[in-house]
Amino acid sequence: MPPPILVREAPANVPSLVMGRRSIAIALLAAGLAVAVAAGCGEDASPVDAAATTAPAGPLLPSAAQRGPSLLTTPVTLIDGSVLRPGALRGRVVLVVNTASRCGFTPQFEGLEALYEAKRAQGFTIVGFPSNDFRQELASGEEIKEFCELNYGVGFPMAAKGRVTGPRAQPLFARIAARPGPAGEEPGWNFTKDLLDRDGRLVTRYDSSVEPDDPAFVAAVDRLLDEGDRSAR
C-alpha cells in the first residue's frame, strides 16, 4: 500500500506577510518617486519658486510731476569762503546732509565720502551743512574743516556753519521745509539726508539712522542717476 500523501497547510499568517511585503514595496516606490520629482524641480521648473526669488524692482520714488520746483536757486557759501553756485550743481544728483562733529552719527562721514568717491563720476555729489542747531558742532569753520579732513578725508563740498532749522535757517533748508511731507520737513537731528534729482527737485529724505551704505538708500541714488542716463540717450 503506497504511503499517504501529506498536504501541509500554509501558515495562517502567510497572506498577511505577503500583503505586508507588498505594502513595503509600494511605500519604497512612492518614496523613490518623491525624491526623483524633488530633485528635478529647480527654480527654473517652478513658477512659484522663481517668483519668490525674483529681486524687487527697486525703491519707489515720486514721479517728476510730484517733485515740485528746483530748490537749488541760491548760492551756498562754503566753509573755505568760496561760493558754490546753483549752476555747478545743475545736472547732478545732490545729497544734502546737515552735519555735526560731535554727534553719535559723525562716523557716517566715512560712508558719505566713500559714496561720493564711488559715484561722483556718474553725476553724484554731496553738500554737507555743518550746524550747531543740536548743540553738537565745533565752534569755528576752521575747526570743522580740519576735523572733517583729518579724521574722515572729506572731499565733498562743505558749507559754512549755519542754521538748518527755524526761521533763521539757510535758504535751501527753508525751501526743503516748505515742501509737502514726508520729505518736506526740517531736519529732526544731525545727518538727516535730503536727496535731490538732477533738476534740483526734492525726491525723498532719510533719517539720521540710515547709513550711507544702506541698500535701499544706495538704490535710490542709483535710480536717480539712471534717470539722467536714460534722458541723455
C-alpha positions as CSV (number, residue, x, y, z in Angstrom):
1,M,0.0,0.0,0.0
2,P,1.5,3.4,-1.0
3,P,2.4,5.8,1.7
4,P,-0.1,8.5,2.3
5,I,0.5,11.9,0.7
6,L,0.9,14.6,3.3
7,V,-0.6,18.0,2.4
8,R,0.8,20.8,4.5
9,E,-1.4,23.7,5.1
10,A,0.1,27.1,4.7
11,P,0.5,29.0,7.9
12,A,-2.4,31.2,8.7
13,N,-0.3,34.4,8.6
14,V,1.1,33.9,5.0
15,P,-1.5,36.3,3.4
16,S,-0.6,38.9,6.0
17,L,3.1,38.5,5.3
18,V,2.5,38.8,1.5
19,M,0.4,41.9,2.0
20,G,3.0,43.4,4.3
21,R,5.7,42.9,1.8
22,R,3.6,44.5,-0.9
23,S,2.9,47.5,1.3
24,I,6.6,48.0,2.0
25,A,7.4,47.7,-1.8
26,I,4.7,50.3,-2.6
27,A,5.9,52.6,0.1
28,L,9.5,52.4,-1.1
29,L,8.4,53.0,-4.7
30,A,6.4,56.1,-3.7
31,A,9.4,57.4,-1.7
32,G,11.7,57.0,-4.7
33,L,9.3,58.8,-7.0
34,A,9.0,61.7,-4.5
35,V,12.8,62.0,-4.3
36,A,13.1,62.0,-8.1
37,V,10.4,64.6,-8.5
38,A,12.0,66.8,-5.9
39,A,15.4,66.5,-7.5
40,G,14.0,67.5,-10.8
41,C,12.2,70.6,-9.6
42,G,14.6,73.5,-9.6
43,E,13.8,77.2,-9.7
44,D,13.6,77.1,-13.4
45,A,10.9,74.5,-13.3
46,S,8.7,76.1,-10.7
47,P,7.0,79.5,-11.5
48,V,6.1,79.9,-7.8
49,D,9.7,79.4,-6.7
50,A,11.0,81.7,-9.4
51,A,8.6,84.4,-8.4
52,A,9.6,84.1,-4.8
53,T,13.3,84.6,-5.6
54,T,12.9,87.4,-8.0
55,A,14.7,90.6,-6.8
56,P,12.5,93.6,-6.1
57,A,12.2,96.3,-8.7
58,G,13.9,99.0,-6.6
59,P,12.7,101.9,-4.5
60,L,9.5,103.7,-5.3
61,L,10.3,107.3,-5.9
62,P,7.9,110.2,-6.6
63,S,7.3,110.9,-10.2
64,A,8.8,114.0,-11.8
65,A,5.5,115.8,-11.6
66,Q,5.3,115.2,-7.9
67,R,8.7,116.6,-7.1
68,G,8.0,120.3,-7.4
69,P,10.3,123.1,-8.5
70,S,14.1,123.2,-8.2
71,L,15.4,124.1,-4.7
72,L,18.9,125.0,-5.9
73,T,18.2,128.6,-6.7
74,T,20.7,130.5,-4.4
75,P,24.5,130.3,-3.9
76,V,25.9,128.4,-1.0
77,T,28.9,129.9,0.9
78,L,31.4,127.1,1.5
79,I,33.5,126.5,4.6
80,D,36.6,127.8,2.9
81,G,35.0,131.0,1.9
82,S,34.4,130.2,-1.7
83,V,30.9,130.1,-3.3
84,L,29.1,127.2,-4.7
85,R,26.7,128.5,-7.3
86,P,23.5,126.6,-8.5
87,G,24.9,126.2,-12.0
88,A,27.7,124.0,-10.6
89,L,25.1,121.5,-9.3
90,R,22.8,121.6,-12.4
91,G,22.5,118.1,-13.9
92,R,23.8,116.4,-10.8
93,V,22.1,114.2,-8.2
94,V,22.7,116.1,-4.9
95,L,22.6,114.7,-1.4
96,V,22.1,117.5,1.2
97,V,23.2,116.5,4.7
98,N,23.3,118.6,7.9
99,T,26.3,117.5,9.8
100,A,27.9,117.9,13.2
101,S,31.4,116.9,14.5
102,R,30.4,115.7,18.0
103,C,27.4,113.5,17.2
104,G,26.9,109.8,17.5
105,F,26.3,109.7,13.8
106,T,29.5,111.6,13.0
107,P,31.3,108.4,11.7
108,Q,28.8,108.5,8.8
109,F,31.3,111.0,7.3
110,E,33.4,107.9,6.3
111,G,30.5,106.3,4.4
112,L,29.4,109.5,2.8
113,E,32.9,110.2,1.5
114,A,33.0,106.6,0.1
115,L,29.7,107.0,-1.6
116,Y,30.8,110.4,-3.1
117,E,34.0,108.9,-4.4
118,A,32.2,105.9,-5.9
119,K,29.5,107.8,-7.8
120,R,30.8,111.3,-8.4
121,A,31.9,110.4,-12.0
122,Q,28.3,109.3,-12.7
123,G,27.0,112.8,-11.7
124,F,26.5,112.5,-8.0
125,T,27.6,115.0,-5.3
126,I,27.1,115.6,-1.6
127,V,26.9,119.0,0.1
128,G,27.4,119.0,3.9
129,F,25.9,121.7,6.0
130,P,27.6,122.0,9.5
131,S,25.2,123.2,12.1
132,N,25.1,123.7,15.8
133,D,21.3,123.6,15.9
134,F,21.5,120.4,18.0
135,R,24.4,121.6,20.1
136,Q,27.0,119.2,18.7
137,E,29.1,121.2,16.4
138,L,32.6,122.8,16.9
139,A,32.9,126.5,17.3
140,S,34.5,127.7,14.1
141,G,34.5,126.8,10.5
142,E,38.3,126.3,10.5
143,E,38.0,123.7,13.3
144,I,35.2,121.9,11.5
145,K,37.1,121.8,8.2
146,E,40.2,120.5,9.9
147,F,38.2,117.9,11.8
148,C,36.4,116.5,8.7
149,E,39.6,116.4,6.5
150,L,41.9,114.9,9.1
151,N,39.5,112.3,10.6
152,Y,37.5,111.3,7.6
153,G,39.2,112.7,4.5
154,V,36.1,114.6,3.5
155,G,36.4,115.8,-0.1
156,F,32.8,116.7,-0.9
157,P,31.8,120.4,-0.6
158,M,31.1,121.6,3.0
159,A,29.0,124.7,3.5
160,A,29.9,127.4,6.1
161,K,28.4,126.7,9.5
162,G,24.8,127.9,9.8
163,R,21.3,127.2,10.9
164,V,19.2,124.4,9.3
165,T,16.1,124.8,11.4
166,G,13.7,127.6,12.5
167,P,13.1,131.0,11.0
168,R,16.8,131.7,10.5
169,A,17.5,128.5,8.6
170,Q,19.7,128.8,5.5
171,P,17.6,129.3,2.3
172,L,18.0,125.8,1.0
173,F,16.7,124.3,4.3
174,A,13.8,126.8,4.4
175,R,12.8,125.6,0.9
176,I,13.1,122.0,1.9
177,A,10.9,122.5,5.0
178,A,8.3,124.3,2.9
179,R,7.8,121.3,0.6
180,P,4.9,118.8,1.4
181,G,5.7,115.9,3.8
182,P,7.1,113.4,4.4
183,A,10.2,114.7,2.5
184,G,9.5,118.3,3.2
185,E,10.4,118.8,6.8
186,E,13.1,120.4,8.9
187,P,15.9,118.1,10.0
188,G,15.0,116.2,13.1
189,W,18.6,115.6,14.0
190,N,22.1,115.7,12.6
191,F,22.8,113.7,9.5
192,T,19.3,113.9,8.0
193,K,19.7,113.2,4.3
194,D,17.7,115.0,1.6
195,L,18.0,113.6,-1.9
196,L,17.6,115.9,-4.9
197,D,17.3,114.8,-8.5
198,R,19.4,116.2,-11.4
199,D,17.0,119.2,-11.7
200,G,17.4,120.1,-8.1
201,R,14.0,118.9,-7.1
202,L,13.4,117.2,-3.7
203,V,12.7,113.5,-4.1
204,T,13.0,111.9,-0.7
205,R,14.6,112.1,2.7
206,Y,16.4,109.7,5.0
207,D,16.6,109.9,8.8
208,S,19.9,110.1,10.7
209,S,19.9,106.4,11.4
210,V,20.1,105.5,7.7
211,E,23.7,104.6,6.9
212,P,25.3,105.8,3.6
213,D,25.7,102.2,2.5
214,D,22.1,101.2,3.3
215,P,21.0,99.1,0.2
216,A,17.7,101.0,-0.2
217,F,19.4,104.4,0.1
218,V,22.1,103.5,-2.4
219,A,19.4,102.0,-4.8
220,A,17.5,105.4,-4.7
221,V,20.7,107.2,-5.6
222,D,21.3,104.8,-8.5
223,R,17.7,105.2,-9.7
224,L,18.1,109.0,-9.9
225,L,21.5,108.7,-11.7
226,D,19.9,106.3,-14.1
227,E,17.1,108.8,-14.9
228,G,19.7,111.2,-16.2
229,D,21.4,108.4,-18.2
230,R,18.1,107.5,-19.9
231,S,17.2,111.1,-20.7
232,A,20.6,111.6,-22.4
233,R,20.1,108.6,-24.8
